[in-house]
Each structure stands twice: as structure tokens, then as C-alpha cells.
Amino acid sequence: MRRPMRAAAPVERDGPRINDMIRVRDVQLIDAEGENRGVVPTRDAVQMAVEAGLDLVEVAPNAVPPVCKIMDYGKFKFQEQKKAAEARRNQKTVEVKEIKLRPGIDDHDYDTKMKAMKRFFEEGDKVKVTLRFRGREMAHMDLGVKVLDRVKLDTVNIAKVEQESRLEGRQMIMVLAPK
């Protein structure tokens, strides 16, 4: 059996409505120089925009009546894209770096791991400290707890504990974030 043909769904526009898409009777008009012209019938506002060689753009659709401005829509859209690109460029994604330790870690190895951890904090990244137990080390969990407490004390000035140490299987995990 053949299905009846349906009309295509209307295209959803993103961004403000412009010119003839504005379907209200009256609008609060701001002209090209930025002066408030008061409440004007929409048809007259569109006509003024066409005479100026510009577009009527709805800038505050939720206001009563909606606020519309006479401007170059192409230029406005370009400026918005530039702002969005700049915001994306300045955005810093926080990464979670991982430092792996063992319960019997020696002082020099520990210092090396701490230098790396401090560098990660300076870069603005979080650090996940993983302490792995193997074999008989599982019987001496207190050694692992001491190592993680030492890490916590050594980083108290530059980092805060975001997630306290907890045991997951054969490893203890603690997450630190820069202050």
C-alpha cells in the first residue's frame, strides 16, 4: 500500500528573524544610527530598512512589542561567527593527567612524580593519583594510605583534593585539582 505524500517539514531557522519573517503588527524600532524610534508598524519598519538598503532584524523577540533594529544582517551574522570562534579559541579544556605510584616508592622517584604533578597543576590540569598494589602488597594497605597522605600534604599549597582516596580493586585512586 502506498503512503500518502506529505509536505516537507518547514525549515527551522537558527538566529533572529529578519524582514518579512517578522509577523507581529508593531515593533519597537531602533534605526541604523542606534536611535530609538518608538513603536512602529512592522510594515513601515521593513519599508524604512529597505529604503536604507539594510535589513530589519529582530534583536529581542520576547519583549512586548519585540525590539527590532535596522542593520546589515550579513555583517551582523559575520560578527557573531567571529565572536563564537574567539570564545572557542580562548576556551581551555581541563584534562585529567594520571600519575601512577607504588606503595614502596623511593624518595627520588617520589620527588620526580611530584615535579610532574606540579607541572600539571601549573598548566591547569587535574591529576588522578593511582596507587597500584601487587601480590602481598594488598596485605599492607596502610603503606599505600601513607603515600597518598604524603601526596596530599605536599600538594596542599597548590592543589585541593577533589576526590578522596578510595580503593577500587587492587588500586587506590585520588583526584586532585589545581587551586
C-alpha positions in Angstrom: 0.0 0.0 0.0 1.3 3.4 -1.0 1.7 6.1 1.7 0.2 9.5 1.1 2.7 12.2 0.2 3.4 14.7 3.0 4.6 18.2 2.6 8.2 18.7 3.6 8.7 20.0 7.2 9.3 23.7 7.4 12.9 24.6 7.6 13.9 25.6 11.1 16.0 28.7 11.1 18.6 29.5 13.7 19.2 33.1 14.6 17.0 36.1 14.6 14.0 36.7 12.3 14.6 39.3 9.6 12.4 41.5 7.3 9.2 39.7 6.2 9.7 36.8 8.7 8.7 39.2 11.5 5.0 38.5 11.8 3.9 40.9 14.6 1.8 44.0 14.0 4.0 46.6 15.8 7.7 46.6 16.7 9.9 48.8 18.9 12.3 50.2 16.3 15.9 51.2 16.6 17.3 52.8 13.5 20.7 52.3 11.8 22.3 55.1 13.9 21.1 53.4 17.1 18.3 55.9 18.0 15.1 54.6 19.4 12.2 55.4 17.1 9.5 54.1 19.4 6.6 51.7 18.5 6.2 51.5 14.7 4.0 49.2 12.5 6.1 46.3 11.2 5.3 47.2 7.5 6.7 50.7 7.9 9.8 49.5 9.7 10.6 47.0 6.9 10.0 49.8 4.4 12.4 52.1 6.3 15.0 49.3 6.3 14.6 48.7 2.6 15.0 52.4 1.8 18.2 52.4 3.9 19.5 49.4 1.9 19.6 47.4 5.2 17.6 44.7 7.0 15.2 44.8 9.8 16.5 42.3 12.4 14.6 41.2 15.5 17.0 41.6 18.4 14.7 41.0 21.4 11.8 38.7 20.3 10.5 38.2 23.8 9.9 41.8 24.6 6.4 43.4 24.2 6.4 44.7 21.5 9.5 42.9 20.0 12.6 45.1 19.6 13.9 45.3 16.0 17.0 47.1 14.7 17.8 48.3 11.2 21.2 46.8 10.3 23.2 44.9 7.8 22.2 41.3 8.6 25.2 39.7 6.7 27.7 41.8 8.7 25.8 41.1 11.9 26.0 37.3 11.3 29.7 37.5 10.4 30.4 39.4 13.7 28.5 36.7 15.7 30.5 34.0 14.0 33.8 35.8 14.8 32.8 36.1 18.5 31.9 32.4 18.7 35.2 31.4 17.1 37.1 33.7 19.5 35.3 32.2 22.5 36.1 28.6 21.3 39.7 29.6 20.8 40.1 31.0 24.3 38.4 28.0 25.9 40.7 25.8 28.0 39.7 22.1 28.2 40.7 20.7 31.6 42.5 17.4 31.1 42.9 14.7 33.8 46.5 13.6 33.9 47.4 10.4 35.7 50.3 9.7 38.0 50.9 6.1 38.9 52.6 5.2 42.2 53.5 2.1 44.2 53.4 1.6 48.0 57.1 1.1 48.2 58.1 4.1 46.1 61.6 5.5 46.9 62.2 9.2 47.7 63.9 10.2 44.5 61.1 8.5 42.4 58.5 10.2 44.5 60.2 13.6 44.0 60.2 13.1 40.2 56.5 12.3 40.3 55.8 15.4 42.4 57.7 17.6 39.9 55.5 16.2 37.1 52.4 16.7 39.2 53.3 20.4 40.0 53.8 21.0 36.3 50.4 19.6 35.5 48.8 21.9 38.1 50.6 24.9 36.6 49.1 24.0 33.3 45.6 24.0 34.9 45.1 20.2 34.6 43.6 17.9 37.2 45.7 14.9 38.4 44.5 11.4 39.1 46.9 9.7 41.5 46.7 5.9 41.1 48.5 3.7 43.7 48.7 0.1 42.5 49.1 -2.9 44.8 50.5 -6.1 43.6 50.7 -9.5 45.3 51.5 -9.3 49.1 51.2 -5.5 49.0 47.4 -6.0 49.4 48.1 -7.1 53.0 49.8 -3.7 53.7 47.2 -1.1 52.6 48.4 1.2 55.4 51.6 1.8 53.4 49.6 3.0 50.4 47.4 5.2 52.6 50.6 6.8 53.9 51.9 7.5 50.4 48.6 9.2 49.4 48.6 11.2 52.6 52.1 12.4 51.8 51.0 13.4 48.3 48.1 15.3 49.9 50.4 17.1 52.3 53.0 18.0 49.7 50.4 19.5 47.3 48.2 21.3 49.9 49.5 24.8 48.7 48.9 24.2 45.0 46.0 21.8 44.8 42.8 20.8 46.5 41.5 17.2 46.9 38.6 16.8 44.6 38.0 13.2 45.3 39.3 11.5 48.5 41.3 8.3 48.1 39.3 5.2 47.7 40.0 1.6 46.9 39.0 0.1 43.6 40.0 -3.5 43.2 43.8 -3.6 43.5 44.4 0.2 43.3 43.7 3.3 45.4 42.6 6.4 43.5 42.6 10.1 44.5 41.9 13.1 42.3 43.5 16.5 42.9 42.5 19.8 41.2 44.6 23.0 41.0 43.7 25.8 43.3 
